[in-house]
Amino acid sequence: LMMLRAVLLAAALAATADGLRHAGASSRIRMASGGSAKRYCESVYQPKRRPTRTVWAGKVPIGSDHPIALQTMTTTDTRDVMGSVEQVMKCADAGADLVRLTVQGMQEARACAEIKDTLLKKGYETALVADIHFAPKVALLVADSFDKIRVNPGNFMDGRKTFEDKSYDDETAYAREIEAIEELFTPLVEKCKDLNRAMRIGTNHGSLSARTLGKFGDTPEGMVESAFEFARICRKLDYHNFLFSMKASNPLVMCQAYRLLAAEMYEEGWDYPLHLGVTEAGEGEDGRIKSAIGIGALLQDGLGDTVRVSLTEDPEFEMVPCKTLASRGLAAVSAAPTGVAEFEETARDFQSYGRRRGELPEQREGDGDFDMRTLLHRDGSVLMRVSTEQLGAPQELYATLGCKLAVGFPFKDIATVDSIVLSDVPAADDEEARLTIRRLQGAGIGVFADAAALEAAPVAGAVAVMDLAAIAEGGMEQPELPAGALRLAVRVDGTESDEALLGLGGLDAVLAFMQPAKGLSSVHASRRVFEMLARSEADTSVILVGDFDEVTDSDALTIGVGMDLGALLVDGLGDGVMVNAAASSVDLRPLSFAVLQGSRMRNTKTEFVSCPSCGRTLFDLQTVTAEIAAKTGHLPGVAIAVMGCIVNGPGEMADADFGYVGGAPGKIDLYVGKEVVQRAIPMEEACDALVELIKEHDRWVDPPEAEEEGAAQVPAEATA
């Protein structure tokens, strides 16, 4: 365990041979016996908002006594005053409380004064935020006109990110850099204090300073300490109108960093608000699902006072998912208690990601031609509810399930549903529906159905689903299966007794469906179930079920799935998902796979890390991202970063295999990992150059050809 020792700001910082991590004079995490900080939120079993002070950005209050504030960022050149004014008004009309503009130089800072004045004359009092990187003098000038200043601790003093190794064996050198930060940062703090400006100390995972990297590595601990270096200066100068953010493109890293930050603030008695966001989330459904996973997980714990959903789209389009997240987050903490009775959580460690892996099905004697090993996937499973009506239209159903076809017979592809759950079992004489079931089973797709329905109309090779509560009433004895059924699955809703949950692992069940009862917080109820499974050392696989049958809006469904299911997956809880949404026209299969991929589980397509564009962007991000996705979107397991400029640069591409970065107007730099390998490629040639780079590193496969009926051989199992 690392011990974080308090020392005076200007004094030498003690370090062990293992490189103990400095947390400063007023910042240290006291560790519980299990290695986790004692507390990072108000409650792990009830949704409760974390109490904070109020920070004022102009006339916009930010804090726990107020609604969650909504934020976006312009994509215009800040020097284009009228263009920026029009975009700010469009964002404000769409619901933005705060709008951030990039301010990279003195020309932009002077334009900001005109932008603010013009907006006021037009009756817009929307809080304006200056986004500052590399330029303390620019920050001082723009503070005269804007309501809030965002500073990035990673580059406020240190400039552009490099990956040079810095060693701090001599802690005096580290302390001298802290003193230099204070000297540079103090004038801005004093000006913001005098003018009553707000400030966001916004750490980005991808732009930590060489100092922080040398001391902490590229870690959530480094992100928190980077912000605290600046916060201590603010506090020393008695300036408190500031808040924090801990952004990363990886939702797991983002959640861990925010929770660690909150834990430190609880220990120190600090109550500064939090701005939430997943940076470089991308566009469309993928961008929304990643944001919902990261932001939603924190909102479920009552963390977060202002949010931004960063999308590679026009900024006003961020407002719908932003509003949806904020309203769901507020509803969770504002409603009557929806959690569960108090319990002690011992298994989940919020400071480190460790996936709980349930036992996968094995083949047994007596299974015959039914391969039960394919019921679940080792990297995360997708199950889908299917009706008898759908079984009666097999070709449409095969497409819905993501099956490939060979002479009309289905077989599994990389993103095919693993198993289906019958909402109703077809009658014994419904030959067409039952033929469809047999063909799906022959393709390796499992079939689940309620035990009572199977009693009335048996299905060979099926898995019978029973309620855990009903089994508990029978004394937790192994129940007898209906005729034809080969395995048992149990349904859990979170209202069961501790004794029943502790006994679940003793049942011979292939999996448990975690389907929270109506009115219960799915996250908190599920945490209790996983805690009981851990206490009993049960390795039963758990499928998280999201019930959204009344949801019709696509954004609301995507956000709901990410928020309810992703909040558990981000903690490594859950072996797969099943999304029910009868009233929605959204294709549930890609949405289900998206939440698994966004939670860093199962990769079924190319992963894109794409920035949302701003005034620094050196090319049309939306157009270029779409072009790259069209050419490379068929490469599961490959991660590609598309960055408009080098502000966060290779840092935010830490998770990416390849990078496409604007290096100069009309010129693109290509990266492999964190290393630039080609510079100044003309933009019209850069996409093809990226494809060639991927080929050079043996990560390319040709896109699949359009499927033709009868083009492939019928797999033997399809005739079962």
Residue pairs with C-beta under 8 A, 6 or more apart in sequence:
1 31
1 35
2 18
2 20
2 21
3 20
4 20
4 21
4 22
4 23
4 27
4 28
4 29
5 14
5 20
5 22
5 23
5 28
6 23
6 24
6 25
6 26
6 27
6 28
7 13
7 14
7 22
7 24
7 25
8 25
9 24
9 25
9 175
9 178
9 179
9 182
9 232
9 236
10 175
10 178
10 179
11 175
12 171
12 172
12 175
13 22
13 171
13 174
13 175
14 20
14 171
15 22
15 168
15 169
15 171
19 215
21 215
21 216
21 221
21 222
21 225
22 171
22 174
22 215
22 225
23 29
23 225
23 228
23 264
24 225
24 228
24 229
24 232
25 232
26 232
26 235
26 268
27 225
27 228
27 232
27 264
27 267
27 268
28 264
28 267
29 37
29 260
29 263
29 264
29 267
30 37
30 38
30 267
31 37
32 38
34 346
34 349
35 349
35 351
35 352
36 348
36 349
36 350
36 351
37 260
37 263
37 264
37 266
37 267
37 350
37 351
38 263
38 266
38 267
39 263
39 266
40 259
40 260
40 262
40 263
40 266
40 301
40 303
40 350
41 48
41 50
41 259
41 262
41 301
41 302
41 303
42 48
42 49
42 50
42 51
42 301
42 302
43 302
43 339
44 301
44 345
44 348
44 524
44 527
45 339
45 340
45 341
45 342
45 343
45 345
45 524
45 527
45 528
46 337
46 338
46 339
46 340
46 521
46 524
47 300
47 301
47 302
47 332
47 333
47 338
47 339
47 521
47 523
47 524
48 302
48 333
49 64
49 302
49 333
50 64
50 262
50 274
50 301
50 302
50 303
51 64
51 271
52 63
52 64
52 271
52 272
52 273
52 274
52 305
53 63
53 240
53 271
53 272
53 273
54 61
54 62
54 63
54 65
54 66
54 273
55 61
55 62
55 63
55 198
55 241
55 242
55 243
55 272
55 273
56 62
56 196
56 198
56 241
57 69
57 98
57 127
57 129
57 147
57 148
57 198
58 125
58 126
58 127
58 128
58 147
58 148
58 198
59 125
59 127
60 69
60 97
60 98
60 127
60 147
61 69
62 69
62 198
62 243
62 273
62 275
62 305
62 306
63 273
63 305
64 273
64 305
66 305
67 326
67 330
68 299
68 304
68 305
68 306
68 307
68 326
68 329
68 330
69 97
69 98
69 305
69 306
69 307
70 95
70 96
70 97
70 98
70 306
70 307
70 308
70 319
70 322
70 323
70 326
71 96
71 97
71 98
71 99
71 100
71 129
71 275
71 306
71 307
71 308
71 322
72 91
72 96
72 98
72 99
72 100
72 308
72 315
72 316
72 318
72 319
72 322
73 99
73 100
73 101
73 102
73 131
73 308
73 310
73 315
73 612
73 614
74 84
74 87
74 88
74 91
74 99
74 100
74 101
74 102
74 315
74 614
74 615
75 87
75 314
75 315
75 612
75 613
75 614
75 615
75 617
76 83
76 84
76 87
76 615
77 83
77 84
77 615
78 84
78 101
78 102
78 103
78 104
78 108
78 111
78 112
78 115
78 615
79 107
79 108
79 111
79 615
80 111
81 111
81 114
81 115
81 118
82 118
84 101
84 111
84 115
84 615
85 115
85 118
85 119
85 122
87 315
87 316
88 99
88 101
88 115
88 119
88 124
88 126
88 128
89 119
89 122
89 124
90 315
90 316
91 99
91 126
91 315
91 316
91 319
92 99
92 124
92 126
93 316
94 316
94 319
95 319
95 322
95 323
96 126
96 315
96 316
96 319
97 126
97 127
97 306
98 126
98 127
98 128
98 129
98 147
98 148
98 306
99 126
99 127
99 128
99 129
99 315
100 128
100 129
100 130
100 131
100 150
100 308
101 108
101 112
101 115
101 128
101 129
101 130
101 131
101 146
101 614
101 615
102 108
102 131
102 614
102 615
102 616
103 109
103 112
103 130
103 131
103 132
103 135
103 138
103 139
103 142
103 146
104 133
104 134
104 135
104 138
104 615
104 616
105 135
105 138
106 137
106 138
106 141
108 138
108 142
108 615
109 130
109 138
109 141
109 142
110 141
112 128
112 130
112 142
112 145
112 146
113 144
113 145
115 128
115 145
116 128
116 145
116 146
117 145
119 125
119 126
119 128
127 147
127 148
127 198
128 145
128 146
128 147
128 148
129 146
129 147
129 148
129 149
129 150
129 200
130 139
130 142
130 143
130 146
130 148
130 149
130 150
131 150
131 614
132 138
132 139
132 142
132 149
132 150
132 151
132 152
132 156
133 152
133 155
133 156
133 207
133 647
134 155
134 156
134 159
134 160
136 156
136 157
136 184
136 185
136 187
136 188
139 149
139 151
139 188
140 187
140 188
140 191
142 149
143 149
143 188
143 191
143 192
143 195
143 197
144 195
146 197
147 197
147 198
148 197
148 198
148 199
148 200
149 188
149 192
149 197
149 198
149 199
149 200
150 199
150 200
150 202
151 185
151 188
151 199
151 200
151 201
151 202
151 230
152 202
152 203
152 204
152 207
153 201
153 202
153 203
153 209
153 212
153 226
153 227
153 229
153 230
154 161
154 203
154 204
154 207
154 208
154 209
154 212
154 226
154 651
155 161
155 207
155 209
155 647
156 181
156 184
156 185
156 230
157 177
157 180
157 181
157 184
157 185
157 209
158 209
158 210
158 211
160 646
160 649
161 206
161 207
161 208
161 209
161 210
161 648
161 649
161 650
161 651
162 210
163 213
163 650
163 674
164 210
165 214
166 210
166 211
166 213
166 214
167 214
168 174
168 211
168 214
168 215
174 211
174 215
177 211
178 229
181 229
181 230
181 233
182 233
182 236
185 230
185 233
186 233
186 237
188 199
189 199
189 233
189 234
189 237
189 239
190 237
190 239
191 197
192 198
192 199
192 239
192 241
192 242
193 237
193 238
193 239
193 241
196 241
197 241
198 241
198 242
198 243
199 234
199 239
199 241
199 242
199 243
200 242
200 243
200 244
200 245
200 275
201 227
201 230
201 231
201 234
201 242
201 243
201 244
201 245
202 227
202 244
202 245
202 247
202 275
203 223
203 224
203 226
203 227
203 244
203 245
203 246
203 247
203 257
204 247
204 248
204 279
204 648
204 651
204 652
205 218
205 223
205 246
205 247
205 248
205 249
205 250
205 253
205 254
205 257
205 279
205 651
205 652
205 654
206 248
206 249
206 279
206 648
206 649
206 650
206 651
206 652
206 653
206 654
207 647
207 648
207 649
207 651
207 652
208 216
208 218
208 222
208 223
208 226
208 651
209 226
212 222
212 225
212 226
213 222
215 222
215 225
216 222
216 225
218 651
218 654
220 246
220 253
220 256
220 257
220 260
220 351
221 260
223 246
223 248
223 257
223 260
223 261
224 246
224 257
224 260
224 261
224 264
227 244
227 246
227 261
228 264
231 242
231 244
231 270
231 272
234 240
234 242
240 272
242 272
243 272
243 273
243 274
243 275
243 305
243 306
244 261
244 272
244 273
244 274
244 275
245 274
245 275
245 276
245 277
246 254
246 257
246 258
246 261
247 254
247 277
247 278
247 279
248 254
248 257
248 278
248 279
248 294
248 652
249 278
249 279
249 280
249 281
249 290
249 609
249 652
249 655
250 600
250 655
251 278
251 290
251 293
251 294
251 297
251 566
251 570
251 598
251 599
251 600
252 353
252 570
252 599
252 600
254 278
254 294
255 294
255 297
255 298
255 350
255 570
256 350
256 351
256 352
256 353
258 274
258 276
258 298
258 303
259 298
259 301
259 303
259 350
259 351
260 350
260 351
261 274
262 274
262 303
263 350
264 270
265 271
265 272
273 305
273 306
274 298
274 303
274 304
274 305
274 306
275 304
275 305
275 306
275 307
275 308
276 294
276 295
276 298
276 299
276 303
276 304
276 306
276 307
276 308
277 291
277 294
277 295
277 307
277 308
277 309
277 310
278 290
278 291
278 293
278 294
278 295
278 309
278 310
279 310
279 611
279 648
279 652
280 310
280 609
280 610
280 611
280 612
280 641
280 643
280 648
280 652
281 287
281 288
281 290
281 291
281 309
281 310
281 311
281 610
281 612
282 290
282 311
282 312
282 608
282 609
282 610
282 625
283 311
283 312
283 313
283 610
283 622
283 625
285 558
285 590
285 591
285 594
286 594
286 597
286 598
286 608
287 309
287 310
287 311
287 312
287 313
287 610
288 309
288 311
288 321
288 555
288 558
288 559
288 562
289 558
289 561
289 562
289 566
289 591
289 594
289 595
289 598
290 562
290 598
291 309
291 310
291 311
291 321
291 325
291 562
292 321
292 325
292 558
292 559
292 560
292 561
292 562
292 563
292 566
293 562
293 563
293 566
293 567
293 569
293 570
293 595
293 598
293 599
294 566
294 570
295 304
295 307
295 309
295 325
295 329
295 563
296 325
296 328
296 329
296 559
296 562
296 563
296 564
296 566
296 567
297 523
297 563
297 566
297 567
297 570
297 571
298 304
299 307
299 325
299 326
299 328
299 329
299 332
299 563
300 329
300 332
300 521
300 523
300 524
300 563
300 567
302 332
302 333
304 329
307 322
307 325
307 326
307 329
308 318
308 322
309 318
309 321
309 322
309 325
310 318
310 611
310 612
311 317
311 318
311 321
311 612
312 610
312 611
312 612
312 613
312 621
312 622
312 625
312 642
313 612
313 622
314 622
315 612
318 612
320 555
321 555
321 558
321 559
324 555
324 556
324 559
325 559
325 563
328 559
328 560
328 563
329 563
332 338
332 521
338 519
338 520
338 521
338 524
339 520
339 521
339 524
339 525
340 494
340 520
340 521
340 524
340 525
340 528
343 528
343 531
344 531
345 527
345 531
346 531
346 534
346 535
347 530
347 531
347 534
347 535
348 527
348 530
348 531
348 571
348 573
350 571
353 570
353 571
353 572
354 572
355 572
355 601
356 530
356 534
356 572
356 573
356 574
357 539
357 575
358 376
358 511
358 539
358 540
358 541
358 542
358 575
359 539
359 540
359 541
360 373
360 376
360 378
360 541
361 372
361 373
361 375
361 376
361 487
361 510
362 372
362 373
363 371
363 372
363 373
364 372
364 486
366 486
367 461
367 486
368 461
369 461
369 717
369 720
370 441
370 460
370 461
370 486
371 444
371 717
372 446
372 486
372 487
372 510
374 412
374 418
374 444
374 445
374 446
375 381
375 418
375 419
375 446
375 463
375 487
375 510
375 511
376 418
376 419
376 446
376 510
376 511
376 541
376 575
376 576
377 418
377 576
377 602
379 596
379 601
379 602
379 603
380 569
380 574
380 575
380 576
380 577
380 596
380 599
380 601
380 602
381 418
381 419
381 541
381 543
381 575
381 576
381 577
382 417
382 418
382 576
382 577
382 578
382 589
382 592
382 593
382 596
383 417
383 418
383 419
383 420
383 421
383 448
383 543
383 576
383 577
383 578
384 400
384 401
384 417
384 419
384 420
384 421
384 578
384 579
384 588
384 589
384 592
385 420
385 421
385 422
385 423
385 578
385 580
386 397
386 401
386 420
386 421
386 422
386 423
387 422
387 423
387 424
388 422
388 423
388 424
388 425
388 426
388 430
388 433
390 396
390 397
390 400
391 397
391 426
391 430
391 432
391 433
391 434
391 436
391 437
392 430
392 432
392 433
392 436
394 432
394 435
394 436
394 439
395 405
395 408
397 436
398 405
398 410
400 587
400 589
401 410
401 416
401 417
401 420
401 440
401 445
401 589
402 413
402 415
402 416
402 417
402 589
403 410
403 411
403 412
403 413
403 416
403 443
403 445
404 410
404 411
404 412
404 413
404 416
404 707
404 712
405 411
405 707
405 709
405 712
406 710
406 711
406 712
406 713
406 714
406 715
406 718
407 709
407 710
407 712
407 713
407 714
408 709
408 710
409 439
409 442
409 443
409 714
409 715
409 718
409 719
410 439
410 440
410 443
410 445
410 718
411 443
411 444
411 715
411 718
412 443
412 444
412 445
414 604
414 636
415 589
415 590
415 593
415 604
415 605
416 443
416 445
417 445
417 589
417 592
418 445
418 446
418 576
419 445
419 446
419 447
419 448
419 463
420 440
420 445
420 446
420 447
420 448
421 448
421 449
421 465
421 578
422 447
422 448
422 449
422 450
422 453
422 459
424 453
425 449
425 450
425 453
425 454
425 456
425 457
425 459
426 433
426 434
426 437
426 457
427 457
428 434
428 457
428 458
434 459
437 447
437 459
438 720
439 718
439 720
440 447
441 447
441 461
441 720
442 715
442 717
442 718
442 719
442 720
443 715
443 717
443 718
444 717
446 463
447 459
447 461
447 462
447 463
448 462
448 463
448 464
448 465
448 489
449 459
449 462
449 463
449 464
449 465
450 464
450 465
450 466
451 464
451 465
451 466
451 479
451 481
451 482
451 485
454 462
454 464
454 482
454 483
454 484
454 485
455 482
455 483
458 482
458 483
458 484
458 485
459 484
459 485
460 484
461 484
461 486
462 482
462 484
462 485
462 486
463 485
463 486
463 487
463 488
463 489
463 510
464 481
464 482
464 485
464 487
464 488
464 489
465 489
465 490
465 491
465 513
466 479
466 488
466 489
466 490
466 491
467 490
467 491
467 493
468 490
468 491
468 492
468 496
468 500
468 501
468 504
468 512
469 493
469 495
469 496
469 500
471 477
471 479
471 490
471 500
471 507
472 496
472 497
472 499
472 500
472 503
476 500
476 503
476 506
476 507
478 488
478 507
478 508
479 488
481 487
481 488
487 509
487 510
488 507
488 508
488 509
488 510
489 509
489 510
489 511
489 512
489 513
490 504
490 507
490 509
490 511
490 512
490 513
491 512
491 513
491 515
492 501
492 504
492 512
492 513
492 514
492 515
492 529
493 515
493 516
493 517
493 520
493 525
494 514
494 516
494 517
494 520
494 525
494 526
494 528
494 529
495 517
495 520
495 525
498 532
501 528
501 529
501 532
501 533
501 536
502 532
502 535
502 536
503 536
504 512
504 532
504 533
504 536
504 538
504 540
505 533
505 536
505 537
505 538
505 539
505 540
506 536
506 538
507 540
509 540
510 541
511 540
511 541
511 542
511 543
511 575
512 540
512 541
512 542
512 543
513 542
513 543
513 545
513 578
514 526
514 529
514 542
514 543
514 544
514 545
514 574
515 545
515 547
516 522
516 525
516 526
516 545
517 525
518 547
522 546
522 564
522 565
522 568
523 564
523 567
523 568
526 544
526 568
526 573
526 574
527 568
527 573
529 542
530 542
530 568
530 573
533 540
533 542
541 575
541 576
542 573
542 574
542 575
543 574
543 575
543 576
543 577
543 578
544 565
544 568
544 569
544 574
544 576
544 577
544 578
545 577
545 578
545 579
545 580
546 560
546 561
546 564
546 565
546 577
546 578
546 579
546 580
547 580
548 557
548 560
548 561
548 579
548 580
548 581
548 584
549 580
549 581
549 582
549 583
550 583
551 557
551 560
551 581
551 583
551 584
552 583
552 584
553 584
554 584
554 585
554 586
557 581
557 584
557 586
557 591
558 586
558 591
561 577
561 579
561 591
561 592
561 595
562 595
562 598
565 574
565 577
565 579
565 595
566 595
566 598
566 599
568 574
569 577
569 595
569 596
569 599
569 601
570 599
576 596
577 592
577 595
577 596
578 592
579 588
579 591
579 592
581 588
593 602
593 604
593 605
596 602
596 604
597 603
597 604
597 605
597 607
603 636
603 637
604 636
605 633
605 634
605 635
605 636
606 629
606 632
606 633
606 634
606 635
606 636
606 638
606 639
606 640
607 638
607 639
607 640
607 655
607 656
608 625
608 628
608 629
608 639
608 640
608 641
608 642
609 639
609 640
609 641
609 642
609 652
609 653
609 655
609 656
610 621
610 625
610 641
610 642
610 643
611 617
611 621
611 642
611 643
611 644
611 648
611 652
612 621
613 621
613 622
613 644
614 644
616 644
616 645
616 647
617 644
617 645
617 662
618 644
618 645
618 662
618 663
618 664
618 665
618 666
618 667
619 644
619 662
619 666
619 668
619 683
621 642
621 644
624 642
624 660
624 683
624 687
625 642
627 687
628 640
628 642
628 660
628 687
628 690
631 687
631 691
632 638
632 640
632 690
632 691
632 694
634 701
634 703
634 704
635 694
635 699
635 700
635 701
637 699
638 657
638 658
638 694
638 699
639 655
639 656
639 657
639 658
640 656
640 657
640 658
640 659
640 660
640 690
641 652
641 653
641 656
641 658
641 659
641 660
641 661
641 671
642 659
642 660
643 649
643 652
643 653
643 659
643 660
643 661
643 662
644 662
645 661
645 662
646 661
646 662
646 663
646 669
649 661
650 659
650 661
650 671
650 673
650 674
650 675
650 676
651 674
653 659
653 661
653 671
653 673
653 674
654 674
656 671
656 673
657 672
657 673
657 697
657 699
658 670
658 671
658 672
658 690
658 693
658 694
658 697
658 699
659 669
659 670
659 671
659 672
660 668
660 670
660 671
660 686
660 687
660 690
661 668
661 669
661 670
661 671
661 676
662 668
662 669
663 669
663 679
663 680
664 680
666 682
666 683
667 679
667 680
667 681
667 682
667 683
668 680
668 681
668 682
668 683
668 686
668 689
669 676
669 678
669 679
669 680
669 681
670 676
670 677
670 678
670 681
670 686
670 689
670 690
670 693
671 677
672 693
672 697
677 693
678 689
678 693
681 689
691 700
694 700
